[in-house]
Amino acid sequence: METTHGRTGALMAVGSMISVQLGLAIAVTLIEDVGVEGVAWLRLAWAGILFLIIVRPRRTAFTRRSFLMCVLLGIVTAGITMLFMAALDRIPLGTASALEFLGPLAVAVARGRGQGRWVWPGIAAVGVVMLTEPWSGAVDPVGVAYALAAAACWGGYILLTQKVGDQVTGITGLAVSMPVAGLFATIVVGPGVVGPGVVGHLTPHILLIGLGLAVLLPVVPFALELLALRRLTTAAFGTLMALEPGFAMLLGFVVLHQVPGPLGIVGICLVVAAGVGAARTGARAAPVPLEVG
């Protein structure tokens, strides 16, 4: 039963990663029109609106503690999105991805058990380095700082998402965290987004693309991740996230005809092996969400 439980969680995590990569492909088409910060803001704003409309959270679904946790999750979610986009503006995607993965990897090591807790994260880390080849691009120290901050937020996101999923039924917690993320992004980015720089360039076509982008990234991925973290340990989930650079390279090969080098192919194999190993050993008992009223 635990193996089936873990396999279901792993499939949800994989579905989340595929949705993320499709969302990033759409995001590229918007960057020229509204900029990197504008794309991040549009994603989070639409996602917050969609979750409020779809879920319509009830006050009785939360304790004070669980509500505050949802608010904190929203702030961390906004941090991941904005910091990673800021990093991409300064350093290559491979370098940024490798640095950002340090967050889930740290969770995998810290929350794992026994001597073996280093095995799957270690294999995944080697695979990610071979996939992204961070040494091949010029490194901007400010961009590195942004990526490392995004990594810290991603680690916090994994821990908070599991706690929210355990304490709030269904995906109700996301109906609070995502609107908070949208509001936080608006406050932080400020006039650069809500002013003529972005709003002045919004057209019905861009708004429609932004809506589709929000569904693919983050509505579907975050919902799947919350459900997956009910079935997997944070250590297993953190290791599984190493599959994402592999999906990015595979989609680049299929869609963009970008042929990976020998190191990339070996890296994909190592990451997949680590993901499968983490999924097989990382199931957890299904929690009973706390419900008030």
C-alpha positions, 0 to 999 in steps of 0.5 A: 500500500505504501509503495502505491501511495508513494508511486501516486505521489511521484506521478503527481510530482512528475505531472507538476514538473511537466506543467512547469516546463510547458508554462515556461515555454509560454512565458518566453512569449510574454517576456518581450512584451511585459518584461521578466517582472511583468511575467512573474506578476501576471502569473501570480495575479491570475493564479490568485484570482483563479484559486479564489474563484474555483475554491472559494475558501471558507473561514471554518476550513482554517485554524489561526495557525493554519491560516498564518501558515498559508499566508507565509506560504504565499510570501515564499511562493512569490519569492521563488517566482520573482527571485528566480526570474531576476536570476535568469535576467543575469545568469544562464538558465543552467547555472540558475537551475543548478543553484536553485536545486540546492534548496530541494537538495538541502531538504532531501538531506536534512529530512532524510533518515539514516546513512542512505539519506545521502545516496539519492540526493547525492546521485541527483546532485551529480546528475543536475550538475552534469545536466546544467554544466554551470561552469560553462557560462559567465557568472554574475555574483548578483545573479548567483545571490538571486538564485541562492535566495530562490533556492532558500525559498524553494526549500521553505516552500516544500516544508510549508506546502507539506504542513499546509497540505496536512492541516487544510483539506483539499487544495483550500490552502492554496486559495489563501496562499496564491492571492497572498503571493499575487498581492505580495508580488504587486507590493514588491515590484510596485510601480514598475509593474502596475504602471505603464511599463506593464499595464500599458502593454496589456492587450486582450491577447496578452491577458489570455496568454497570461491566464493560460500561463497561470493555469500551467504555472503555478495553478496546476503544479502547485495543486499537484505538489500539495497533493504529492507532499501528502503522499511523499516525505519531504526528502523524497519530494526534494530529490524528485525535483531533480527530474525537472532539469531533465524534463527541460532538456528532453523538451528542448530536444523534442520541441526545439531540436536542441541535442544534449551532449554526452554529459547531459545524457548521462546526467538525465540517466542519473537524475531519473535513477535518483527520482525512481529510488526516492519515490520507491522509498519515500512514501508516507502515511496519509495525514488527516487534514485538520478541519474546523467546524 
